[in-house]
Amino acid sequence: MAFSASLTLQGTKAVIDLEGELDSSTAPVFRSTIERAARVEIDTLVLEMSKLDYMSSAGLRGLVFASQKMAEGVEIVLVNPNQAVAQTIQLVGLTHSVTIKDRVTE
């Protein structure tokens, strides 16, 4: 399945909708989208993952990259990841730098 990462800005929130499979071949697209979001003054980065089917270790590295690239104080929220993705994120300990939610809240 093809991968896409689309960025929209909603006030002080950047939302990246992820769809498809995030692996080593698609991670550069994800990183590029993170870099675009990092250029904007925001307080929250939302990664909408409900349509993300799979995330490899390259995707996990992308999440670490997002944590490093965002300005200090920017909250990173992962919304609605599937069970396998959420479990992987928890197993590698990324829940210390991101928040996982079932839905976006205002």
Backbone bond lengths (Angstrom), bond angles and torsions (degrees), N, CA, C in turn:
res aa  C-N    CA-C-N  psi(-1)  N-CA   C-N-CA  omega(-1)  CA-C   N-CA-C  phi
1 M - - - 1.455 - - 1.516 109.36 -
2 A 1.314 117.24 143.03 1.456 123.00 178.90 1.522 109.86 -68.78
3 F 1.316 115.34 155.62 1.458 121.45 179.26 1.517 108.87 -112.41
4 S 1.335 115.63 143.45 1.464 119.91 172.10 1.519 109.12 -142.57
5 A 1.318 114.20 149.94 1.463 122.29 176.68 1.519 106.54 -138.10
6 S 1.338 116.66 103.38 1.463 119.88 -177.43 1.526 110.19 -108.31
7 L 1.318 115.10 133.68 1.463 122.88 -176.40 1.516 110.54 -103.48
8 T 1.339 116.15 130.51 1.457 121.89 170.63 1.523 107.99 -130.62
9 L 1.311 115.76 147.30 1.461 121.54 178.94 1.522 108.69 -107.39
10 Q 1.332 115.22 133.49 1.462 121.86 179.08 1.520 107.28 -131.18
11 G 1.312 115.79 86.64 1.466 120.15 -177.05 1.516 110.41 66.29
12 T 1.329 116.57 -119.46 1.468 120.52 -179.57 1.528 111.76 -95.97
13 K 1.329 115.34 17.99 1.461 121.34 -179.28 1.526 109.38 -119.42
14 A 1.328 116.26 132.91 1.459 121.61 171.84 1.519 107.01 -105.76
15 V 1.323 116.20 131.00 1.459 121.50 -179.93 1.519 108.70 -117.54
16 I 1.328 115.93 124.96 1.458 121.13 175.82 1.525 107.24 -113.06
17 D 1.327 115.70 116.05 1.458 121.64 176.83 1.523 108.14 -88.34
18 L 1.331 115.77 119.93 1.459 121.85 -179.55 1.516 109.05 -104.32
19 E 1.329 115.68 137.16 1.459 120.40 -179.96 1.517 109.85 -143.59
20 G 1.326 116.32 136.27 1.459 120.74 176.36 1.514 112.44 101.87
21 E 1.334 115.48 -141.45 1.458 121.87 -176.85 1.523 110.46 -116.74
22 L 1.326 115.45 121.23 1.461 122.06 179.58 1.523 107.80 -98.06
23 D 1.334 115.20 103.34 1.458 121.09 -178.58 1.525 109.17 -137.22
24 S 1.320 117.67 -167.61 1.464 120.26 -174.85 1.528 112.83 -63.28
25 S 1.313 117.55 -28.71 1.466 118.92 -179.98 1.527 112.50 -79.71
26 T 1.323 118.03 -22.53 1.466 120.82 -178.01 1.533 112.94 -108.55
27 A 1.321 117.02 -9.62 1.469 120.58 -178.82 1.533 113.30 -57.30
28 P 1.345 120.25 -36.31 1.472 118.43 177.78 1.530 113.60 -59.16
29 V 1.327 117.60 -33.79 1.472 121.13 176.94 1.526 109.19 -64.85
30 F 1.324 116.28 -44.27 1.459 121.62 178.98 1.526 110.57 -61.83
31 R 1.325 117.11 -47.87 1.470 121.10 -179.78 1.529 111.25 -60.65
32 S 1.310 116.61 -41.44 1.467 121.03 179.02 1.529 110.84 -62.06
33 T 1.322 116.58 -40.37 1.468 120.75 178.70 1.530 110.44 -67.46
34 I 1.327 117.15 -39.38 1.471 121.46 175.71 1.532 109.64 -60.75
35 E 1.326 117.02 -43.82 1.469 120.04 179.58 1.522 111.63 -61.48
36 R 1.333 117.57 -39.54 1.465 120.66 177.26 1.522 110.54 -63.20
37 A 1.328 117.07 -42.39 1.467 120.94 179.28 1.524 111.14 -65.53
38 A 1.313 117.29 -34.52 1.463 121.48 -177.88 1.529 112.35 -69.88
39 R 1.315 117.53 -19.10 1.475 121.35 179.82 1.528 112.57 -79.06
40 V 1.324 116.56 -9.78 1.462 122.06 -176.51 1.522 108.54 -106.08
41 E 1.321 116.10 143.97 1.467 119.70 177.99 1.524 109.35 -77.33
42 I 1.328 115.34 108.44 1.458 121.98 -178.80 1.519 109.29 -133.51
43 D 1.336 115.84 164.12 1.467 118.82 173.49 1.522 111.82 -114.69
44 T 1.363 116.17 -11.31 1.462 120.42 179.42 1.522 109.82 -141.74
45 L 1.324 115.57 133.57 1.455 122.06 171.33 1.521 106.75 -111.28
46 V 1.325 116.17 117.75 1.458 121.80 -179.84 1.519 108.27 -105.53
47 L 1.324 116.07 126.20 1.456 121.61 173.91 1.524 107.05 -108.22
48 E 1.318 116.08 104.44 1.461 122.70 -179.68 1.530 107.11 -80.99
49 M 1.341 116.06 113.53 1.463 121.59 -171.28 1.523 114.23 -112.99
50 S 1.317 118.83 10.85 1.470 120.05 -175.20 1.526 112.35 -63.39
51 K 1.323 118.26 -23.69 1.470 121.14 179.72 1.531 111.93 -106.56
52 L 1.338 116.14 10.30 1.467 120.41 177.09 1.525 107.77 -86.51
53 D 1.327 116.28 116.55 1.461 121.43 -176.11 1.525 113.20 -83.25
54 Y 1.328 116.67 -31.39 1.466 120.29 -171.24 1.521 109.09 -155.90
55 M 1.335 116.53 144.77 1.458 121.41 173.76 1.528 108.46 -138.20
56 S 1.318 116.32 120.97 1.461 121.49 178.44 1.525 109.64 -88.77
57 S 1.323 115.71 -174.83 1.461 119.91 177.62 1.531 111.23 -62.05
58 A 1.329 117.32 -27.98 1.470 120.24 176.11 1.531 110.24 -64.38
59 G 1.310 117.09 -36.23 1.456 120.79 175.80 1.512 111.72 -67.52
60 L 1.327 116.47 -39.23 1.469 120.64 176.08 1.524 110.28 -62.27
61 R 1.332 116.65 -41.15 1.473 119.70 176.27 1.528 110.25 -62.34
62 G 1.330 116.27 -33.74 1.464 120.28 176.23 1.519 111.82 -64.11
63 L 1.327 117.20 -36.26 1.471 120.70 176.80 1.525 110.72 -67.55
64 V 1.320 116.62 -39.99 1.467 120.50 176.14 1.523 109.16 -63.40
65 F 1.324 116.95 -42.55 1.462 122.21 177.44 1.527 110.14 -58.38
66 A 1.337 116.83 -43.10 1.463 120.67 179.24 1.523 110.50 -61.35
67 S 1.324 116.86 -42.45 1.468 121.12 178.82 1.520 111.30 -60.86
68 Q 1.315 116.34 -38.19 1.469 121.13 -178.81 1.526 111.92 -78.39
69 K 1.316 116.99 -32.88 1.461 121.63 -173.75 1.531 113.54 -80.17
70 M 1.325 116.89 -31.28 1.460 120.11 -177.66 1.523 110.59 -70.90
71 A 1.309 115.51 150.25 1.464 120.92 177.11 1.525 109.53 -62.67
72 E 1.309 115.53 156.82 1.463 120.07 178.69 1.524 109.89 -59.18
73 G 1.313 115.75 136.45 1.459 120.84 178.24 1.515 114.82 91.89
74 V 1.327 118.40 -6.92 1.466 120.61 178.26 1.526 108.33 -77.41
75 E 1.321 115.87 123.25 1.464 121.34 177.93 1.526 108.76 -82.88
76 I 1.332 116.80 133.86 1.459 121.91 176.47 1.521 107.39 -107.09
77 V 1.333 114.86 121.38 1.461 121.33 -176.57 1.523 108.94 -118.73
78 L 1.324 116.06 124.88 1.458 122.04 175.50 1.524 107.08 -98.90
79 V 1.322 116.41 122.16 1.454 120.56 -174.84 1.522 110.66 -108.78
80 N 1.320 114.09 124.07 1.448 124.07 171.50 1.533 114.96 55.99
81 P 1.334 117.95 48.21 1.472 117.56 174.01 1.527 109.30 -71.30
82 N 1.335 116.23 150.78 1.464 117.54 177.02 1.529 108.95 -68.32
83 Q 1.310 116.33 169.41 1.472 120.94 -172.62 1.525 112.05 -60.12
84 A 1.328 117.55 -41.97 1.469 120.46 -178.32 1.522 111.04 -65.02
85 V 1.321 117.10 -43.03 1.471 120.90 179.77 1.524 110.01 -65.86
86 A 1.322 117.72 -46.48 1.466 121.48 -179.96 1.524 110.98 -60.99
87 Q 1.311 116.65 -42.24 1.467 120.31 -179.61 1.523 111.02 -64.61
88 T 1.321 117.52 -41.46 1.465 121.40 178.20 1.524 110.74 -62.04
89 I 1.319 116.44 -43.90 1.468 121.32 179.62 1.531 109.75 -61.21
90 Q 1.315 116.63 -42.40 1.464 120.71 179.68 1.523 111.48 -68.23
91 L 1.337 117.70 -41.21 1.464 121.48 -178.13 1.525 112.81 -62.94
92 V 1.337 117.04 -36.22 1.466 119.21 -179.32 1.526 112.66 -87.71
93 G 1.331 117.12 -0.18 1.456 120.81 174.04 1.512 115.99 83.09
94 L 1.317 117.55 16.98 1.466 119.10 179.82 1.518 113.56 -74.41
95 T 1.323 116.92 -7.24 1.465 118.92 179.43 1.524 111.70 -68.82
96 H 1.336 117.14 -7.09 1.465 120.30 174.87 1.528 111.25 -77.90
97 S 1.342 116.51 -22.37 1.460 118.93 -177.35 1.533 113.04 -116.57
98 V 1.326 117.62 -4.22 1.465 121.19 176.69 1.524 109.17 -134.97
99 T 1.321 115.04 161.95 1.457 121.86 175.72 1.520 107.82 -115.46
100 I 1.321 117.09 136.19 1.470 120.97 177.67 1.528 107.82 -107.46
101 K 1.357 114.99 128.60 1.460 120.95 179.87 1.517 109.62 -132.38
102 D 1.324 115.59 156.53 1.464 121.19 177.15 1.519 112.04 -77.16
103 R 1.331 116.52 -25.63 1.459 120.46 -179.42 1.526 109.39 -155.86
104 V 1.317 115.10 163.78 1.462 120.71 178.30 1.509 108.44 -79.38
105 T 1.322 116.25 134.39 1.450 120.87 174.12 1.512 108.61 -116.22
106 E 1.295 115.89 152.46 1.474 120.43 -179.02 1.501 112.18 -71.16
